[in-house]
Amino acid sequence: MSREKEVTRLSHQIYTHEEGLELQCGQMLAPLDIAYQTYGTLSPDRDNAILICHALTGDQYVADPHPITNKPGWWARMVGPGLPIDTNRFFVICSNVLGGCMGSTGSLSICRETGQPWDNDFPAITMHDITAAQAKLIDHFNIKRLFAVIGGSMGGMQVLSWAANYPERVFAAMPIATAPYQSAQNIAFNEVSRQAIFADPEWHGGKYRVHNTLPARGLGVARMMAHITYLSEEALTRKFGRRMRQNSVPAKENDLPLLFDGMFEVESYLRHQGSSFVKRFDANSYLTISRAMDYFDLAADHNADLAEIFRWSSTRFCVISFSSDWLFSTMQSRQLVRALNRAGANVSFVEIETDRGHDAFLLEEPDFDRTMRGFLRGAAAHAGLKETYHAG
Amino acid sequence: MSREKEVTRLSHQIYTHEEGLELQCGQMLAPLDIAYQTYGTLSPDRDNAILICHALTGDQYVADPHPITNKPGWWARMVGPGLPIDTNRFFVICSNVLGGCMGSTGSLSICRETGQPWDNDFPAITMHDITAAQAKLIDHFNIKRLFAVIGGSMGGMQVLSWAANYPERVFAAMPIATAPYQSAQNIAFNEVSRQAIFADPEWHGGKYRVHNTLPARGLGVARMMAHITYLSEEALTRKFGRRMRQNSVPAKENDLPLLFDGMFEVESYLRHQGSSFVKRFDANSYLTISRAMDYFDLAADHNADLAEIFRWSSTRFCVISFSSDWLFSTMQSRQLVRALNRAGANVSFVEIETDRGHDAFLLEEPDFDRTMRGFLRGAAAHAGLKETYHAG
């Protein structure tokens, strides 16, 4: 995979910030690379930019094919001309998070001091660091204020960090299927993921690249488990139920041989999810980013009540949750909304009814699309944006 | 650990059924060992026996200290003189399930044909096989009809198998925190457990005993993940929240070093759960039994609607669920109750309000205890049992 990575690496669009970034842990990262994709046209006033923040295992390829998997962008149904995030009107920026493995500075990058890739020595980062790195890219575009910052799951944590750390730079914020802090249950699931990776003999204490191996099984197990948490029991039952897939042996007269020789479809599906994931993701990067999620606690980061953080904010918020999401439940979105209300912030809240769990934010959900389109249209009118912007 | 196992094995109380048992897969297991514990006194009419069925990682030590961990029995608060399952009145039998690793025939047993332990060649078993093995033990006691069969989680699956397969032998049945079939989500979690074990380099294709190793990390990861599913988000938040435990480095002026050098208490707790589990449980046994759970689908096993199975049953059912249990949800208990009602069976149903998740059935829950005591008292009156039975 590492060769493939180097090949695709060449095609990433990267902004290099030579001065680098001082991390919350105190370490200096220089230079700082931020890989990104853009869609649409930046307006002459530079006021129509939307920053889309990706989730734990996402990347900057939000609306064009993934260079490794060749699959459509992870939000191709949401971002494009005439789509809810309309690239005829908005200039969309999506960057690979700091610590990621798709071109931004992370475990695969070369450490200037040692001349070697960071591997597992990449410093601990926080959601604050991730947004600070994005801000360097936004500076590079000479954009003073983003029209909107939008993201789901860990992307939503970045949205909240942006709104908290750079309130004057965020006109509208859309935290989706997220929470103002990582819950104990989510830390617990992440910890199991980490232990699964550490248990892999190909892990080599994080130096698997030097040993020319990959902790593919451990990372696969981590992904399989995480994938269950992205779905709902209803979705799993509807998609797979207890249906079996035969392995090799032909069915005999009673159905027990099928039972014993076959596997459940849900197992086959999860194995596929695990094995395809390891082709496109780096284990050290997974560890760095999942840890940054665990550290996330917006109120504690600001030594304040959640409401205090947003007391003077003029950002327009639209908080979205999904009824069957048990990883980032509606209850957690409500905590956020209550805090925003206490702060007197401009906030709307929509819980989308769906049985597809956390993953729903990536799927076809007409109510969600309508909410996205309506919120952006209303906010754009308030911001005085034109209907379309075209280059040249 | 294997030496330890052999030592403790000596102290298990075992009934050996020389004729053996023909499994659903067609294989003959002979002889059949069933390790068990009993509490209380069997009445002269042999009509006061309660069979308690344990969960996936439970064993026969329901009310006395565990021979490996020395911890109190897993239901010591429920089973004993004057307790809800009152051993002054009832004769309690609890046996290690077929496929288990505490003395009953399973992966650690010697295969008669090869003279070697079964290890990972132990045949696939079902809930039907597990209850058929228990029935041999009940025959050995010359008990025609059990006063009650009681069990939680996988124990509840056994209760339902007993009531379906031996209706005339079950006066009362108490399926607790269980379901009439293993759900797709639960199969999915079990599959991740299995993959975690398979990924361990000490697994050696299941022949770890021969290699004198243990797939301790893989089994530990499996247990950690399973443990999350036994709790609720509320319970995890209440017990641990986002509190941190410092590793080694003393706290510095700002709190980030603690964040980066410490670990969350929930992580420390899960690691402990994982590492203590592997001291008392065999990985091959875990695989065999978790697979038996996945196979469980009561209606399919009987080629029938669930209600048809219980159409002529005179068993008195008390179905119990816990409001925050998301592994075996109230919804699944309701499916069972509706089927029992359609069958015209004698059934009561109680959902216990608690925020402690699936684990609640093992914990101090006063409403649960009252329900248990009340149901058994009422059923005992109908069965014409005396208030106490004492030996001699």
Boltz contact constraints between the chains, C-beta under 6 A:
constraints:
  - contact:
      token1: [A, 24]
      token2: [B, 256]
      max_distance: 6.0
  - contact:
      token1: [A, 25]
      token2: [B, 260]
      max_distance: 6.0
  - contact:
      token1: [A, 124]
      token2: [B, 260]
      max_distance: 6.0
  - contact:
      token1: [A, 184]
      token2: [B, 236]
      max_distance: 6.0
  - contact:
      token1: [A, 184]
      token2: [B, 237]
      max_distance: 6.0
  - contact:
      token1: [A, 184]
      token2: [B, 240]
      max_distance: 6.0
  - contact:
      token1: [A, 184]
      token2: [B, 241]
      max_distance: 6.0
  - contact:
      token1: [A, 184]
      token2: [B, 266]
      max_distance: 6.0
  - contact:
      token1: [A, 185]
      token2: [B, 233]
      max_distance: 6.0
  - contact:
      token1: [A, 185]
      token2: [B, 236]
      max_distance: 6.0
  - contact:
      token1: [A, 187]
      token2: [B, 264]
      max_distance: 6.0
  - contact:
      token1: [A, 187]
      token2: [B, 266]
      max_distance: 6.0
  - contact:
      token1: [A, 188]
      token2: [B, 228]
      max_distance: 6.0
  - contact:
      token1: [A, 188]
      token2: [B, 266]
      max_distance: 6.0
  - contact:
      token1: [A, 188]
      token2: [B, 270]
      max_distance: 6.0
  - contact:
      token1: [A, 191]
      token2: [B, 267]
      max_distance: 6.0
  - contact:
      token1: [A, 191]
      token2: [B, 270]
      max_distance: 6.0
  - contact:
      token1: [A, 192]
      token2: [B, 224]
      max_distance: 6.0
  - contact:
      token1: [A, 192]
      token2: [B, 225]
      max_distance: 6.0
  - contact:
      token1: [A, 195]
      token2: [B, 221]
      max_distance: 6.0
  - contact:
      token1: [A, 196]
      token2: [B, 196]
      max_distance: 6.0
  - contact:
      token1: [A, 196]
      token2: [B, 221]
      max_distance: 6.0
  - contact:
      token1: [A, 199]
      token2: [B, 200]
      max_distance: 6.0
  - contact:
      token1: [A, 199]
      token2: [B, 217]
      max_distance: 6.0
  - contact:
      token1: [A, 199]
      token2: [B, 218]
      max_distance: 6.0
  - contact:
      token1: [A, 199]
      token2: [B, 221]
      max_distance: 6.0
  - contact:
      token1: [A, 200]
      token2: [B, 199]
      max_distance: 6.0
  - contact:
      token1: [A, 201]
      token2: [B, 201]
      max_distance: 6.0
  - contact:
      token1: [A, 217]
      token2: [B, 199]
      max_distance: 6.0
  - contact:
      token1: [A, 218]
      token2: [B, 199]
      max_distance: 6.0
  - contact:
      token1: [A, 221]
      token2: [B, 195]
      max_distance: 6.0
  - contact:
      token1: [A, 221]
      token2: [B, 196]
      max_distance: 6.0
  - contact:
      token1: [A, 221]
      token2: [B, 199]
      max_distance: 6.0
  - contact:
      token1: [A, 224]
      token2: [B, 192]
      max_distance: 6.0
  - contact:
      token1: [A, 225]
      token2: [B, 192]
      max_distance: 6.0
  - contact:
      token1: [A, 225]
      token2: [B, 225]
      max_distance: 6.0
  - contact:
      token1: [A, 228]
      token2: [B, 188]
      max_distance: 6.0
  - contact:
      token1: [A, 233]
      token2: [B, 185]
      max_distance: 6.0
  - contact:
      token1: [A, 236]
      token2: [B, 184]
      max_distance: 6.0
  - contact:
      token1: [A, 236]
      token2: [B, 185]
      max_distance: 6.0
  - contact:
      token1: [A, 237]
      token2: [B, 184]
      max_distance: 6.0
  - contact:
      token1: [A, 240]
      token2: [B, 184]
      max_distance: 6.0
  - contact:
      token1: [A, 241]
      token2: [B, 184]
      max_distance: 6.0
  - contact:
      token1: [A, 242]
      token2: [B, 297]
      max_distance: 6.0
  - contact:
      token1: [A, 256]
      token2: [B, 24]
      max_distance: 6.0
  - contact:
      token1: [A, 259]
      token2: [B, 295]
      max_distance: 6.0
  - contact:
      token1: [A, 260]
      token2: [B, 25]
      max_distance: 6.0
  - contact:
      token1: [A, 260]
      token2: [B, 124]
      max_distance: 6.0
  - contact:
      token1: [A, 264]
      token2: [B, 187]
      max_distance: 6.0
  - contact:
      token1: [A, 266]
      token2: [B, 184]
      max_distance: 6.0
  - contact:
      token1: [A, 266]
      token2: [B, 187]
      max_distance: 6.0
  - contact:
      token1: [A, 266]
      token2: [B, 188]
      max_distance: 6.0
  - contact:
      token1: [A, 267]
      token2: [B, 191]
      max_distance: 6.0
  - contact:
      token1: [A, 270]
      token2: [B, 188]
      max_distance: 6.0
  - contact:
      token1: [A, 270]
      token2: [B, 191]
      max_distance: 6.0
  - contact:
      token1: [A, 295]
      token2: [B, 259]
      max_distance: 6.0
  - contact:
      token1: [A, 297]
      token2: [B, 242]
      max_distance: 6.0
